[in-house]
Amino acid sequence: MALNLPQISLSVSIRNSLLTSVFLLLAILAGVSVLATMRLSALQDAVESINRDRLPEIRALADLNVDVAHTHLVAIRAALFRRVTD
């Protein structure tokens, strides 16, 4: 009793392997693309959260720095004026 198995030619076998590899590669690329999109979305949410929470504090510190610089400038002008009038 001999078993009659269909003989697949080598070119058909290679073609099937190649198609399987291509589809697997496409599936991997699609998965990486989805994960990258999700990561970028998470990063964008984090940046927006930082802007919303920290930006007012940073602006307040910048305004304070401007006020200190202005006070320093006024003090220098007053010292120079006093020196010129003496």
C-alpha positions as CSV (number, residue, x, y, z in Angstrom):
1,M,0.0,0.0,0.0
2,A,1.8,3.0,-1.2
3,L,0.7,6.4,-0.1
4,N,0.2,8.8,-3.0
5,L,1.2,12.3,-1.9
6,P,1.0,15.1,-4.3
7,Q,4.4,16.3,-5.4
8,I,4.9,20.0,-5.1
9,S,7.5,21.5,-7.3
10,L,10.4,23.4,-5.8
11,S,9.3,26.7,-7.5
12,V,5.8,26.5,-5.9
13,S,7.3,25.7,-2.5
14,I,9.7,28.7,-2.8
15,R,6.9,31.0,-4.0
16,N,4.7,29.9,-1.0
17,S,7.5,30.5,1.4
18,L,8.2,33.9,-0.1
19,L,4.5,34.9,0.1
20,T,4.3,33.8,3.7
21,S,7.5,35.8,4.5
22,V,6.1,38.9,2.8
23,F,2.8,38.7,4.6
24,L,4.6,38.2,7.9
25,L,6.8,41.2,7.2
26,L,3.8,43.3,6.4
27,A,2.0,42.2,9.6
28,I,5.1,43.1,11.6
29,L,5.4,46.5,9.9
30,A,1.7,47.2,10.5
31,G,2.2,46.3,14.2
32,V,5.2,48.6,14.6
33,S,3.3,51.4,12.8
34,V,0.4,51.1,15.2
35,L,2.7,51.0,18.2
36,A,4.6,54.0,17.0
37,T,1.4,56.0,16.4
38,M,0.2,55.1,20.0
39,R,3.6,56.2,21.4
40,L,3.5,59.5,19.6
41,S,0.0,60.1,20.8
42,A,1.1,59.5,24.4
43,L,4.0,61.8,24.0
44,Q,1.8,64.5,22.6
45,D,-0.6,64.2,25.5
46,A,2.4,64.4,27.9
47,V,3.7,67.6,26.2
48,E,0.2,69.2,26.3
49,S,-0.1,68.3,30.0
50,I,3.3,69.8,30.8
51,N,2.3,73.0,28.9
52,R,-1.0,73.2,30.7
53,D,0.5,72.6,34.2
54,R,3.9,74.2,34.1
55,L,3.7,77.0,31.5
56,P,2.0,79.4,33.9
57,E,4.7,78.8,36.5
58,I,7.4,79.3,34.0
59,R,5.8,82.6,32.8
60,A,5.5,83.8,36.4
61,L,9.2,83.1,37.0
62,A,10.1,84.9,33.8
63,D,8.0,87.9,34.9
64,L,9.7,87.9,38.2
65,N,13.1,87.8,36.5
66,V,12.1,90.8,34.3
67,D,11.1,92.7,37.5
68,V,14.4,91.9,39.2
69,A,16.4,93.0,36.1
70,H,14.3,96.2,35.9
71,T,15.0,96.9,39.6
72,H,18.7,96.3,39.1
73,L,18.7,98.7,36.2
74,V,16.9,101.4,38.2
75,A,19.4,101.0,41.0
76,I,22.4,101.3,38.6
77,R,20.8,104.4,37.0
78,A,20.3,106.0,40.5
79,A,23.9,105.2,41.5
80,L,25.2,106.7,38.3
81,F,23.0,109.8,38.6
82,R,24.1,110.3,42.2
83,R,27.7,110.0,41.2
84,V,27.3,112.6,38.4
85,T,25.5,115.1,40.6
86,D,28.1,114.9,43.4
